[in-house]
Structures are given as structure tokens and as C-alpha cells.
Amino acid sequence: MGVRSIHCPVLGARVTHVTDLQGTVTRIMCSEYDAATGGCRCKMSGYGGPLAQLLALASASATASRGVACIFRVSGE
């Protein structure tokens, strides 16, 4: 099991994720991560860090495929 702290471009801060021995993400420790849906509350509310705000200005067709899912979401969700 490993624990890594990674910069999240949506939140604009560091989040921690836990991996199993194969490197698969098993848990995300982020105040904005919703484990029930696998989504990011920043993306759901339309608020985020500087990158998220910049991407909000892009065309809807270019960003529609990302939805509200967390970019570090737990495998198997």
C-alpha cells in the first residue's frame, strides 16, 4: 500500500490518494471528493482552481467528456 500527495489542477491544492500493491487507487483523501458518486464537488458546483476556471471558458464540446468525475477517482467505480 502506498500513499501519495498529488497536486489537483481542479482544486488547486494537493490531495492524497492511497494505492494497493499493484498501484491501483483504492481511496482518495480530498475535501471535495464525493465517494458515493466518484465526482468532484468543485466540478459539480462549477468552482475550482485557476485551471478549472480557465477550462470553464473553453467550449462545452471540448470539455463535455470530462463531466464531474474526479480525475483521480477510485478504480472500479
Order of alpha helices (4+ residues) and beta strands (2+ residues): beta-beta-beta-beta-beta-alpha-alpha-alpha
